[in-house]
Amino acid sequence: MSLPGPERFALGRVRTAIDRIDDGLVALFAARRRLAAAAGMLKRRAGVSPRDSLREQQVRARTQALAQRLALPASTAERLLDLAIADACQRQGMAVDLGQGVPLAAPVMMPPIMPSQTFPPSLAPRLLRLLPPPTRVAPLLHALPARWQRRLLEAAMARVLATPLRDGSLDFMRGRRLAIEVSDLRLRWVLELRGDRLDVVDAEPEASVRGSATDLLLLAGRLEDADTLFFQRALELTGDTELGLTARNLLERLPWESVPLGLRIALNRGARFARAARAAHRGEAA
Ligand SMILES: C=C(O[C@@H]1C=C(C(=O)O)C=C[C@H]1O)C(=O)O
């Protein structure tokens, strides 16, 4: 196909974006399949029928409502759901039939799971192992436009670092560039203090802090301190050590009480969850 230069260039960019979306679709299907396996395991343990046509109707209705909002044709959404539900049924060892032929077993109501109810210890790691590890989530995150990733990170930092940004304890970052690298998610952002906000910039960093998503979450959620993580080589500092160490000290002294409570709880829960999932994947007791 011979296209003039600008069109060829633009088509290349569009196709790269399409490839990312396709990666995201496959990653999402893989994640859905694992969750279906978890649902299957729970239903088996509870002794209820694996097929639940009422739930399937709800799943389809929700998806159609979203498809309509996003101007996706109803027939496309329907075929997507046919595929997803057939895959879930197959994963749970059911005959794949989308309700057109064999009559379905009557749906069985499952007892609601109470918030205080926790999974028995033997079940939790098995369920957690069904979640995709961060390396599998990476293609999904890469499907998000870089601009959105930046905005999310900038908004999160503005909240977490509101107090040090106001009281000047971040002034050492002015004009300096520090990178945060999430190794297993293959993400890297270079941060610079501009005015009264930390911006994600397109430039080479002077220093980098590198760690896995779980270790960085453990640090942010205050479940692990920076020294321990550096000592275990779970966190790595490269480049200008002084800048890196000053940033680390600031993290350590971060007035945690000034971080909004909801965010603190979310970080703490997220970090605990990531730690338990990692332990389950490694086959350790969490
Ligand atoms: C995943 C489940 O198992 C089956 C598959 C469903 C789905 O793919 O959404 C929904 C109901 C069940 O027939 C479930 O019960 O939630």
The ligand as an ORCA input file, in Angstrom:
! r2SCAN-3c Opt
* xyz 0 1
  C     -18.441    -16.364     36.195
  C     -19.539    -16.981     36.596
  O     -19.995    -18.169     36.026
  C     -20.807    -18.217     34.871
  C     -20.326    -17.224     33.889
  C     -20.762    -15.931     33.923
  C     -20.031    -14.845     33.183
  O     -19.212    -15.186     32.339
  O     -20.241    -13.660     33.472
  C     -21.908    -15.618     34.679
  C     -22.615    -16.582     35.367
  C     -22.258    -18.000     35.300
  O     -23.114    -18.662     34.406
  C     -20.323    -16.447     37.724
  O     -21.134    -17.199     38.298
  O     -20.160    -15.279     38.080
*
